[in-house]
Amino acid sequence: MTNPVISIAFHSGYGHTAVLAEAVRTGAAEAGATVHLIPVDTITDEQWALLDASDAIVFGSPTYMGTASAAFHAFAEASSKRWFGSEWKDKLAAGFTNSGSKSGDKLNTLQFFTVLAAQHGMHWVNLGLLPGWNSSEASEHDLNRLGFFLGAAAQTNVDEGPDAVHKADVATAEHLGRRVAETAKRFAPAA
Ligand SMILES: Cc1cc2nc3c(=O)[nH]c(=O)nc-3n(C[C@H](O)[C@H](O)[C@H](O)COP(=O)(O)O)c2cc1C
């Protein structure tokens, strides 16, 4: 496979997580993927079909009350129609989230994504970066500055708009997009 198809199924209530979704798209496209950006709160039948035809689905949601948003949970529940027929089995999956606090219980959101992926029989692609910003010589501008392993995690001050999403977190989300695309190529069946 030279040109994997990656869909980014995401929700963003106020635009911050949408910035990360765009960053994942940028990274995946740079690595040669065809990318579909799918806001799950307005998902159409045509977009469900795009998900079904994708090699990888990247889940994205803000962290609300320590988990994915209600809109994302509604999408996850609706995906049970695919679960019945194992329609997403053996696709790749990955995830990203954003919250107001440095931690904000984002890990729980990423873990929720991994369980969702596992229920579908999908293979989880982790972030593949060592933690940044964890030594005296490190900086908040490091990739993976918040030190997550499961996926891309971002923090945005609650009194600032989408323009304020941290550039290091944007770069980390771009990295995730590239990694998913490269992994999809590696996992592709031989032609
Ligand atoms: C209903 C609600 C619940 C939230 N819960 C959390 C939370 O549990 N932890 C946290 O750090 N931030 C929390 N926040 C802050 C959001 O995660 C943060 O503002 C994020 O940037 C919103 O992303 P969005 O613009 O994509 O919706 C919450 C915000 C809202 C509106």
Ligand as a Chemical Component Dictionary entry (heavy atoms), coordinates in Angstrom:
data_LIG
# 
_chem_comp.id                   LIG 
_chem_comp.type                 NON-POLYMER 
_chem_comp.pdbx_formal_charge   0 
_chem_comp.three_letter_code    LIG 
# 
loop_
_chem_comp_atom.comp_id 
_chem_comp_atom.atom_id 
_chem_comp_atom.alt_atom_id 
_chem_comp_atom.type_symbol 
_chem_comp_atom.charge 
_chem_comp_atom.model_Cartn_x 
_chem_comp_atom.model_Cartn_y 
_chem_comp_atom.model_Cartn_z 
_chem_comp_atom.pdbx_ordinal 
LIG C1  C1  C 0 -18.451 20.404 29.969 1  
LIG C2  C2  C 0 -16.967 20.608 30.097 2  
LIG C3  C3  C 0 -16.236 19.745 30.870 3  
LIG C4  C4  C 0 -14.842 19.896 30.975 4  
LIG N1  N1  N 0 -14.143 18.997 31.711 5  
LIG C5  C5  C 0 -12.804 19.117 31.780 6  
LIG C6  C6  C 0 -12.026 18.146 32.488 7  
LIG O1  O1  O 0 -12.509 17.150 32.992 8  
LIG N2  N2  N 0 -10.683 18.363 32.592 9  
LIG C7  C7  C 0 -10.079 19.477 32.048 10 
LIG O2  O2  O 0 -8.886  19.656 32.218 11 
LIG N3  N3  N 0 -10.784 20.373 31.308 12 
LIG C8  C8  C 0 -12.124 20.210 31.163 13 
LIG N4  N4  N 0 -12.834 21.086 30.403 14 
LIG C9  C9  C 0 -12.117 22.084 29.598 15 
LIG C10 C10 C 0 -11.995 21.623 28.145 16 
LIG O3  O3  O 0 -11.377 20.356 28.063 17 
LIG C11 C11 C 0 -11.144 22.628 27.346 18 
LIG O4  O4  O 0 -11.761 23.897 27.407 19 
LIG C12 C12 C 0 -10.947 22.199 25.907 20 
LIG O5  O5  O 0 -10.002 23.077 25.304 21 
LIG C13 C13 C 0 -12.238 22.257 25.098 22 
LIG O6  O6  O 0 -11.994 21.753 23.802 23 
LIG P1  P1  P 0 -12.981 22.067 22.586 24 
LIG O7  O7  O 0 -12.863 23.554 22.296 25 
LIG O8  O8  O 0 -12.477 21.241 21.463 26 
LIG O9  O9  O 0 -14.358 21.698 23.032 27 
LIG C14 C14 C 0 -14.203 20.958 30.289 28 
LIG C15 C15 C 0 -14.968 21.840 29.517 29 
LIG C16 C16 C 0 -16.322 21.669 29.415 30 
LIG C17 C17 C 0 -17.103 22.605 28.528 31 
# 
loop_
_chem_comp_bond.comp_id 
_chem_comp_bond.atom_id_1 
_chem_comp_bond.atom_id_2 
_chem_comp_bond.value_order 
_chem_comp_bond.pdbx_ordinal 
LIG C1  C2  SING 1  
LIG C2  C3  SING 2  
LIG C2  C16 DOUB 3  
LIG C3  C4  DOUB 4  
LIG C4  N1  SING 5  
LIG C4  C14 SING 6  
LIG N1  C5  DOUB 7  
LIG C5  C6  SING 8  
LIG C5  C8  SING 9  
LIG C6  O1  DOUB 10 
LIG C6  N2  SING 11 
LIG N2  C7  SING 12 
LIG C7  O2  DOUB 13 
LIG C7  N3  SING 14 
LIG N3  C8  DOUB 15 
LIG C8  N4  SING 16 
LIG N4  C9  SING 17 
LIG N4  C14 SING 18 
LIG C9  C10 SING 19 
LIG C10 O3  SING 20 
LIG C10 C11 SING 21 
LIG C11 O4  SING 22 
LIG C11 C12 SING 23 
LIG C12 O5  SING 24 
LIG C12 C13 SING 25 
LIG C13 O6  SING 26 
LIG O6  P1  SING 27 
LIG P1  O7  DOUB 28 
LIG P1  O8  SING 29 
LIG P1  O9  SING 30 
LIG C14 C15 DOUB 31 
LIG C15 C16 SING 32 
LIG C16 C17 SING 33 
# 
